[in-house]
Amino acid sequence: MSSIENIRNFAIIAHIDHGKSTIADRIIHKCGGLTEREMKAQVLDSMDIERERGITIKAQTVKLNYKSKSGKKYTLNIIDTPGHVDFSYEVSRSLYACEGSILIVDSTQGVEAQTLANVYQALDSNHEIIPILNKIDLPASDLEKSNKQIEDVIGIDTKNSVPCSGKTGEGIDEILEKIIKLLPCPQGNQNEKLKCLLVDSWYDTYLGVVILVRIIDGKLKKNMKIKMMSSNKEYYVEKVGVFTPKATDIDELNAGEIGFITTGIKELSETKVGDTICDSTNPLNDAL
C-alpha cells in the first residue's frame, strides 16, 4: 500500500487521433506494466470495436508503479477518458475521480474544438493540467504555434508543456516526472467512513457487472457489505482488484485509490455512474 502523498490520479484528455492511446501505451510500458510481448497497440482499448476504429468508449483505468529520478516510488492511476463529445457525462465522472489531467495536442494540427469541451470540464473539476505536444517526429510539427494556441484558445500556461512523440517514445520520461511534480496527490482519509464514487461499470461474462470505483475516504475490503446510495440496495463485495493493465486481485482499496469491485450484480441498470457507495453497517448521511 502506498501512502496517499505518493498517489497521482490523472486523466488523459485529447482529441480523436491526437495520439492519446499511443502515449498511454508508452507510459504503461515505461512503468513496466507490460512486457514487450504483451504490448499490443492501444492496450487501454479493450473493446474490439474500439481498437478497430481507434476510439475509446469506456473509461479504462490502469494502476502503475513509477520510480522517479529521485528514487521515490509513486503509484500512478491513469483514467483514460473517451475523446468523443457524446460521452460527456462519462468524461465528467472520470475527471471527478482524478486530481489532474494531461492534455495531448497534436503539434501538427494544434487545438481542436472537441478538446475544448473536455478541457473546460477538467478546469471545472479544478484540475491541474499539463499540456503535451505530441508528434514532434513529424516535419509539420510546430511547437511554438501549438503552445501559443493552447495559451490563446484554452488560456492555460504552457511553460510546463512537454514536447513528445508517442511513436518514438521521446519525451515520455519527462511527462512522468512532470506528473509527479505538478499534479497534486488525492485528498482523503482512510480512517473515515467509506465514501466511494462509482466511476463506471460494464458487464463481464465471467464476473457479472464490474464496477470501477474511486475511494474518496475510508477503505473498501473484500466481503464487506456495501450500499448504493441512489437505490439503497445492499451487496457483498466478492472481489476487489486493480488493472495493471491486467486485472489483479487485491484485498482492499484505500482512500485516494482507484480500482474495481464485483458484487454479484447481474444487471447494469443497478449500477449508476456517479453513484456514491458506502459501508452499509456505517452509512453516510450525504451522497457525493
N, C-alpha and C positions, 0 to 999 in steps of 0.2 A: 504494500500500500504506500503510495507516495503522499507526502504532505500536500495540503491544498495549495501552498505557495508555489509548488513546483508543477502545478497542472496548468495547461493552457488549452482552452476550448475555443476553436475558431472555425469560422465558415469560409468557404471559398466562393466568391461571387465572380461571375464572368458572363459575358455574352456568349451565345452559342458559337462554337468553333474558334473561340479565342484561346483554347488550349488548357481549359480547366482540368479535364481528366488526365491529360498528359502530365501536367505539373503535379497533380495528386499522386499519380503513379511514381513519379520521380522521388517525391518526398517519402512515400511508403518504402521505396527501395532503399533510399539513403538511411532510413531509420532501421533497416533490417527487418521490416515487416514481412518481406517475402524474398525468397531466393531468386536468382536469375531465371531458373527454370519455371518458377511459379508465376513470374511476372507476365501475365498476359495483358496486352494493352487494355487500358481502361478497367483496372481492377475494381474500381468502385461501382461500375455499372454492371449490376448483377443480372438485370433482366436482359434476356436475349435481344428483345426489340431495342433496348437502349444501346446495346453495343452495335447493333446493325445500323441504326440511324444516327448513332453518336449523340443521343440526347440523354440527359439524366432525369429520370422521372421521380424515383424515390429518394428521400433524403437518406443517404447512406453515411454511416459513421465508421471511423476506424481509429483505434487507440494505438499509439506508437510510443516507444521509449526512445528518447533522444538524449545523447550525452553531448553537452555543449562544449565549446572550445575551452571554457574554463574548467571543464571536468565535472560540472554538476549534472545530475541526471534529472530529466524532465519527462512528464507524461504529456503527450500531445493528443488531443482528441479533435479529429477533423470531422466536421459535418459538411457533407457535400450538398449544396443546395441546388434545386432544379433551376436551370437557366431560362426556362420558358416563362413568359409573363403569366400564362394561365394558371401557374401553380403558386400564386402569390400568398395564399394562406399557409401552404406548406413552408414556403420560404420564411414567412414571418415567425412560425414556430421554431424552425431550425435556428434562426438568428437569435431568438429569445433564449435558446439553450446555450448560447456562446457569449463570450465577452469581447470578441474581436473578429475581424474579417481580413482576409487578404483579397484584394481586388485585382483580378487579372485583366489586363488590357493588351490587346494585340497591337504591338508597336508599329505594325504596317498599316493598321486601319484606324487606330485611335478609339475614342469613346463612342459607344453605340447607345442609342436611345433606350434600348431594353435594359442595359446595365444600370441605367439611372434609377429605375424603379426599385431595384434590389438594393442599390447603394443607399437610397434615401430611407429604405426600411431599416438598413443596418445603422444609419445615423440616428434614426428614431429609437433604436434599441440601445443608444449610447455606446455604439461600438467604436473601438479604436480601429482605424483602417490602414492597412499597409498596401500602397499601390505596387503592383508587379507588372513590369513591361515585358511581355513575352515576345518570342520570335525574333530576337536580336540577331539570329544567324541569317536572316533573310536580307537581301540587298535593299529592299524597300523600307526596312525598319528605320523609323525616325523618332529617336528618344526625346529630343528637345520638343518637337511638336506634340508628342503624346503627353509629356509632362505638363506642357503649357495647357493642353486641352483638359487634362484632369483638374488643374487648378482653376481654369476659367469656367468650365462647364459644371463640374461637381463641387468645386470650392474646397477641395482638401489639399493640404500642403504636400508637396512631392519631395521634400528634402530627404525623406527616408525611402523614396521609391527604389526598387531593386530591378535592374535590367537582367533578364534571364532568357534561357532558351530551353523549353520543355523537350525539344528534340535532342540537343547535345548535352543537356544537363548543366550547362554553365549557369552560375548564379544560385543554384539550389541551396548550397551551404549558407549563403548569405541570407536567403529567405528564412531558413530555420533559425539563424542567430537573431534576426530581426523579430521573429515571432516571440522568442523568449524574452528579448529585451523590451520590446514596445507594447506587447499585449498584456493586459492585466490578468492576474490569477482570479479564479472564481471566488466569490464571497459566499460563505456558508458555514454552518456549524454542525459537526456530526453528533454533538451531544443533545441537539434539539430534537423535537418530534419529527418524524419523517414527513418531508414535503417534497413532492416529486412531480415533474412535468412530463406528460405523455407527449412525446415529440412526433411519433409516427407509429404506424402499425401495419403489418401485412400478413398475409396468410401463407403458412408454410405447410406443405403436405404432411410432413412428419410431426411437426411440433404444434400444429394448430396456429393460433394467432400469436405472432411475435410482436412484442411491444417495445419500442425504443424509448428509453427514459433518460431524463437528466435529473440527478438528485440535487435538490436545492439545499435542504438541511437533512440531518439525520442519516440513517443508513438503511439500506434495503437488503434483507437477507433471504436466503433460501428457506422455504417452509413457513415464511411469515404470512400472516393474514392481512391482506390489504383491502382498501376500499376505494372505488372510483367515485369521486365526489359528485360528478354530474348525475349519476344514476343511483348512488347509494348502494350499489351492488358490491358484494364482498367475494374475494377469491383467495386461494392459497398460491403463493409463489412456488412454482415447481422447479424453475431453472433460472439462474442468474448468469449473465455472461457478457463478454465484450467481443468486438470484432477486431482482429489484429492483422489483417482483414479477415482471417478465418475465424469462424465462431468458436470461442474458447470459454469453457465454463469456469466460473469463479464462485466463491462463497458469498461475497457481499459487495455492494456498491456503496461508496461513501459520498458525503457532501462534496459537490463540485464535479463528480464523475458522471460519465455518460456510458450507458450500456443497454443491454436488453434483458427482458424477462419473459417467461411464458407462464401462463396460469391455467392452462387447460381450456381457455375460451375458444369456442369454435366459430363464433360469428364476429366478423369485423365490425358490425354495427354496434357492438358492446364497447368498443374502444374508440373514444372520440379524441381526435387530435386536439391538443390544447387542454385536455382534462387534467385535473390535479389528482394525484394518487397519494393516499395517506395510510397510516397504520390503523387498522380497524379497532385495535384494542386501545389505542391512544390517539383518537382522531383529531383533525384540525378543525377550527371553527370557520376559517375562511379559505376559500379556494384561491389559487394564484390569480 
